[in-house]
Amino acid sequence: MFLKILNTSIYFNKKSSSAPLAVFRIGFGLLMCYSIIRFWLKGWIETLYVQPEFHFSYYGFDWVKPLDNYTYLLFLICGASAFLIAIGFKYRLSMFIFFLSFTYIELMDKTTYLNHYYFISILSFLMLFIPANATFSIDNLINGKVYQKVPKWTLDSLKVLLSIVYIYSGLAKINSDWLLKAMPLKIWLPSKFDLPLIGENLMQLEWVHYAMSWGGMFYDLFIPFLLLYKRTRLFGFFLVVFFHMFTKVLFPIGMFPYIMIIGSLIFFESKFHIKILKFLKKIILSISGTNNLFNDSKFKLIDIYKIKKEKLVISIVSLFFIIQFLFPLRNLLYPGELFWNEQGYRFSWRVMLIEKKGYSVFKIVDQEKGTFFYVNNEDFLTPFQEKQMSFQPDFILEYAHYLGDSYSLQGYENIQVFVDSYVALNGRLSQRYIDEKIDLYKEKESFKHKKWILPLNDEIKDL
Amino acid sequence: MFKKIFLLFFISFILINCSDSEDDIVDDNKNSISYDRSKMLIHWADKIIIPAHTAFKETLANLDNSTKAFVASPNQTNLDDLRSKWLVSYKSWQHIEMFDIGKAEEIYFKSKMNVYPIDKIWLDNNIEKGSYDLENPNNYSSQGYPALDYMLYGIGLDDMSILNKYTKNANYINYLTALVNKMVSSTNTVINDWTNYRATFVSSTDNTATSSVNKLTNDFIYYYEKGLRANKVGIPAGVFSGAPLKVNVESYYKQDVSKELLLEAMDASIKFYNGTSYDGLSSGPSLKSYLTHLNSSKDGSSLSVLVATKLEAAKTQINSLSNNFVTQIESDNSKLLITYDAIQTVVVLLKVDMLQAFNVNVDYPDADGD
């Protein structure tokens, strides 16, 4: 017992070069800044946040809504803070602003939920507690101090977070659909027939679907270990680049591959990062043309960055990780098939596991007169929202309430809202999804099991 | 080490950029194991779409001739002849409406041919004024077959009073002529374009939102869901409004052909799904055989057959209806609602199961996935 405490205190006293954090910070900031610009240029702020009249909220966060045209300002703030993170200007404050603005953006409408957006949110929370501006930052210039070392745990926490993402997504792939039926890759890959070279042949072969399913599972499970050990690191990194670039070619996954590739650089030794910083230094010098910027006499070289209130910070970070370990497992609290019910599906690194398509039309019934009519979803939702709504129970419920409220406002009375909903999962034939006799207007959103989801007529085995 | 990694980055980026670009290095003599989409497109174009348009054009030419004869002497014989040509052509149109692609999409062909119910006030006003712009979207519900339906059956209580309108008021003659002329010219624009468009159409085989296979598949589903299910059955039966809307029946003024038109549209849909040629004599690659191909490597029930069966079931249900949907609504609307449900079953299979199997890129404003 005492030994353990002694061990942990020894661990928390270990030091590490500050260079990897700096490289990570620069990569993170630049990628995020680019992501925001890309999002903006694609016109998605307009189509996803400004135009829709209705937005799907996360339970408990219905107060987070797009801000009409001020949404652009929000993205501007987010992008600018990402840039400030990259150059290391007022790092802690910039990180805080980035975390808040980015998380706010993600909470505005769950239609756009992506695992990697969630990853960015929690990563930026973690980075609030990490001295990523210890070296190679504008903050160094401002304070006149450069720190050569940082507590090793700060570096390790980033590795742990990345490993959690990989390992949980690997564990999620251990299920009968993925491994024994090669689903949904068997649907997705053949539809890539228009890829040059491999589209008409490899992508059509069944064994390729299986090989890629199993390969993907092993990749996710073992890549953190390959990166951790020095002897396998370079090979591991090669796999990272290959895997993410290949998925980038196959699927519209935006910035995610780049984030993971840059992120996994953190596993490399500090020598490597010092070289990168030297390289960057050279570029900056050749651009600015002065030698003053990095003149060592300007800075006080300090050996180790001391984290203020370190015990408190360590407690917060530990709590953060406990939550990160447990949160993806919350689906165990719900009965029924996870892929079908999607209760506890989000925020748990279940990536590309299901191909789900739905068709949900809503019936507005006048309880007293017994008359009814069907709603035209296009009148209320964008095609993207309709697509996402049609196979996710929490979306269906929220939308049913929105419809009930809208028609009540229009003067309809004694309203009941029913849904005719059909969903197909991973190549199975579609089946009725929601109990059509349940008045959804009377059902309340909660963390409890939604009893009105009809069970999947099949079994998917998993861990 | 740093150099190695830099090199790795460099190479992978080059690889990515290569595969992003659209150079077709795919060898032509491949023994393709993927479904041959270009064969399907050629079959669609040469055996279904173009023949359907050619036949349609002929019915319209007949309609045009009869209109001219009627205009020259508006009598009962010529009226009867014109009416029968209208019905033949209207039925032929049911084979065209789903192909909302190329020039047809560009000039809003289907909006100019078959928007109903008509805007009676607007249409009467057009006749009275004698000046109108049929290109104006406000006039979509004052032209095409539904407008002719009104002009031939709806402007008077009986044939006598209808003929009287034409003999007494030149404006009616003029409007009738203008309507038919517009239909002929729109149709010519679309058909003439197919001579050039065919090559573009059959060569666009990739899986993008705008490629021919995906676009026509989406068009077909859209037509089946909106043009057929909603417009012809759902809306008049009151599925979307709570109470039936008789005036929304297709051919509201002629009335007793509403079932005939729906059956024709259903047949056109079934034929397209099955890949039956327009003349009905041959068949070729189709949505159905494409589904069968994809299903062959998948366990479970055969979706391709299920869709075909359910389409036939919907057709049987339609056959049990009265010829006249207005009287059907008045006597027993529940029969229309049951028919709606039968048609709807296929919508689910097409939109959910078939699109999942194809993994078609649908025309959503794209966002990232993960």
Interface residues (C-beta under 8 A of the other chain):
Chain A: G43 W44 T47 L48 T112 L114 N115 H116 K181 K186 I187 W188 P190 S191 K192 F193 D194 L195 P196 L197 G199 E200 N201 M203 Q204 L205 E206 L234 F237 F238 V241 F242 M245 K248 V249 F251 P252 I253 G254 M255 F256 K271 F272 K275 I276 F279 V351 M352 E355 K357 G358 Y359 I364 D366 T371 F372 F373 Y374 V375 N376 T382 P383 F384 K387 Y422 V423 A424 G427 R428 L429 S430
Chain B: M1 F2 K4 I5 L8 F9 S12 L15 I16 C18 S19 D20 E22 D23 D24 I25 V26 K30 S32 I33 S34 Y35 R37 T205 D206 N207 T208 S211 G234 G238 V239 F240 S241 G242 A243 L294 S297 K298 D299 G300 S301 L303 L306 V347 V348 L349 K351 V352 D353 L355 Q356 A357 F358 N359 V360 V362 D363 Y364 P365 D366 A367 D368 G369 D370
